Amino acid sequence: MKRFIEKLFGIDKLKAETEAAVKLAEESTKIAKDAVEAAERAKTSEELAKLNPKDRATKLKEPWVGVLNTHINKDNVRNGFFELDWNEQFVLKLKQEGYGFDGDKDEEIVDRWFRELCANVVVDGDFGGAVNTGVIDINSVRKNNL
């Protein structure tokens, strides 16, 4: 009887149209939500792209270290030093890896790591003696250029 009355007065069609409208509204809401999220991701990506590498890593809470400059003693090229920069996340990572403890200065922690890194480079590169860099045939170069 209820269905008959709904059909008689067109209520069944109104219900179907309402359900369709609700479904369309839900789909539209999801599309709008996805668009807002995509816009936010694009804005974040644009902001990150404008940052220098250290600030970008820091904002993403990632460890970062970089060489700012290399200084060489002009009177003795065997002497020099690297100027490093890092973020807090890098120092935390070094602490987790056993290079330092709470209370140690950040500079000391990074120095411990850098010294070990340099030592490993020497050991891995087998720089225990003279390095054979090859031979340049000067005579051939002179003959071709004359």
Protein Blocks (a to p, Z undefined) as FASTA:
>chain_A
ZZmmmmmnommmmmmmmmmmmmmmmmmmmmmmmmmmmmmmmmmmmmmmmpcfklmmmmno
pacdddfbdcddfklmkbccddddddfklmmmmmmnopacehiafklmmmmmmmmmmmmm
mmmnopabccdebjadfklmmmmmZZ
